[in-house]
Amino acid sequence: MAYVITQNCCKDGSCVPVCPVSCIRPAGSPGEFTGTEMLYIDPDACIDCGACLEECPVDAIFYDEDLPPDQERFREINARFFERHPLQIHSQETPLERHGVKPGALRVAVVGAGPAACYASTALIGVDGVEVNLFERLPTPFGLIRAGVAPDHQHTKSVVRIFDHTFTNKRFECYLNVEIGSDLTHDELLAHHHAVIYAVGASRSRELDLPGNELPGNHSAVDFVGWYNGHPDHAHHVFDLSGERAVIIGNGNVALDVARVLLLDTDHLATTDIAPYALAALSDSRIREVVVLARRGPRDAAFSTGEFLALGHLPGVDVIIDSTDLATRPDDDVETVLKLQIAREYADRPSTAANKRIVFRFAASPTEVVGSDRAEGLRVATNGSPESELLTAPLILRAIGYQGSAIDSLPFDAARGVVPNEGGRVIDEHGQPVPGVYVTGWIKRGPRGVIGTNRNCAEETVAALLEDFHTGKLAPDVADPAGVRRLLSERGLSPIGWAGWRSIDAAERRRGAEVSRPRVKFTAIADMVSAANL
Ligand code: NAP
């Protein structure tokens, strides 16, 4: 018997160092971004000690015999990884050298409060003496953990508990509801800190320039995800759920999240933290079919194996594979082989007329949003053929990935949507480091990877920052730490601290408890601010 890692793996690797027999792979070191979708346990080497299960922040690890029925397949998936990649025992990694610093010698501003910012703050607070001030434009922390992770993935959201000890550390201070660039400038921030790390993510949708793009009913999935998760910037959107079909462009994990939310039984959604208005709208939805459209073939599908497999367990939903190109090739990696195998299994399953459907279309490119005064459908061309087809649907969602936005006073690579950097050190147009300025997360490496990918990414950035500090590359003297609060107060701003967030959190949970839900979110900034001051 062995422990098994399942669908929910966040890949932050907390389990890796606690394994006494070092049988969890891939085991990356700081700065190394492993290519797989998740981590795996070698069943032959596992000694059943359970240390990994204790450490997993998202409850993704199960004892073999306790695997829930819908995760059983991961027993085979974990084992298969090691058939292709036999376990090599790594020599024990040398832990990063982290010399403490004198109190007041290194004060770092972290901008953003999503997973990248949380992991960066945690790495910094782990160094004795380092002080961290975190700035976030919303009154609530956690970025995409709160406003991106789908509501039916509540376990994934539980990762936030690993940051508790960081946010309650006396060297950590948090300034929620403060926007850098408007409430405080980059220069003011840098004047009061020895270094600044931007961890602002990538909050816009990539563009897709189609004729008819402007028609109502054609939206980005970024808007839809923000809407169902109660993000204050997206709470006002209205989606037409009155048709029987919706079409999603793109087949990454966001497309799968959106497809599930559109088709899930609302009794199930009602047990989650989905925004109340979204729950009400979805309860009246007439959508029965979601077409997930990909421009490439099944082998290149962007979704991850675990998320694809999970679709097969949705009650009352058939998964239809509209492709015959499902054969594997000898050079396919383990995850591609699995994806194709699962696709063949779906293709062989009989469908049930009464069920809802997720239809995967491949090698098909959208060419036009069709409609007169609103979207009525999407015209789709079959790649390599003159044929095209109109998929009628009043709702079209573009799930084609996120992109970062430029940050005031910083260089920006508009083509990649990232701030140019080397290992987290921001670099100017001559390739020279901009002193004291760093990036981590999606604004550093682009919009790829799951929550835990940010751990290695942040550790790489923090290691660069500490090296610069120890080699005298950071300004030794900065303005009085109370200056930031003074500036904000002169501007009539009252930042929300960690205690304020705890009040919001408690109020949301109380509202949730009244209706048997984990929380009922506030979705307007004014309501969040009132709850913070309760
Ligand atoms: P993604 O994985 O990059 O997928 C984007 C999809 O859009 C791909 O299918 C891509 O096709 C397609 N696309 C891009 N440009 C297009 C165009 N011009 N025309 C047609 N199709 C286009 O992005 P995502 O789904 O937004 O996810 C972002 C990251 O968050 C990923 O790393 C994902 O794994 C992660 N995430 C994880 C979870 C989870 O673990 N449950 C949930 C949500 C997000 P090509 O492949 O052909 O480029």
Boltz pocket constraint, residues with backbone or C-beta under 6 A from the ligand:
constraints:
  - pocket:
      binder: B
      contacts: [[A, 9], [A, 148], [A, 206], [A, 207], [A, 208], [A, 249], [A, 250], [A, 251], [A, 252], [A, 253], [A, 254], [A, 255], [A, 257], [A, 293], [A, 294], [A, 295], [A, 296], [A, 300], [A, 301], [A, 302], [A, 303], [A, 304], [A, 307], [A, 399], [A, 400], [A, 401], [A, 402], [A, 447], [A, 448], [A, 449], [A, 450]]
      max_distance: 6.0
